[in-house]
Amino acid sequence: MVGRGWTGITNGELLRRMVGEYDALVTMDRGMEFQQYLTAVPFGVLLVRAPSNRMVHLLPLVPAILDALPSLKPGQLHRIGV
């Protein structure tokens, strides 16, 4: 997260810094669901699964991402994509 100066922080620290600041985390980090205790975080996590983070792979998923975000509950992990 370049704009916040959070580049290079660990996933655990990222989750701690997000508390009280954000309602959802949109990530492509497939390991996060196994490395972190996500049911305890006060925001939802949207795991985007795509062949890469290139726009050509992400753009088709945007409607599903926008559709999933409003119903995402704290501590919930939702997967989008392949």
Secondary structure, DSSP 8 states (H G I E B T S, - for coil): -GGGT-TT--HHHHHHHHTTT-SEEEE--TTHHHHS-GGGSSSEEEEEE-S-SSHHHHGGGHHHHHHHGGG--TT-EEEEE-
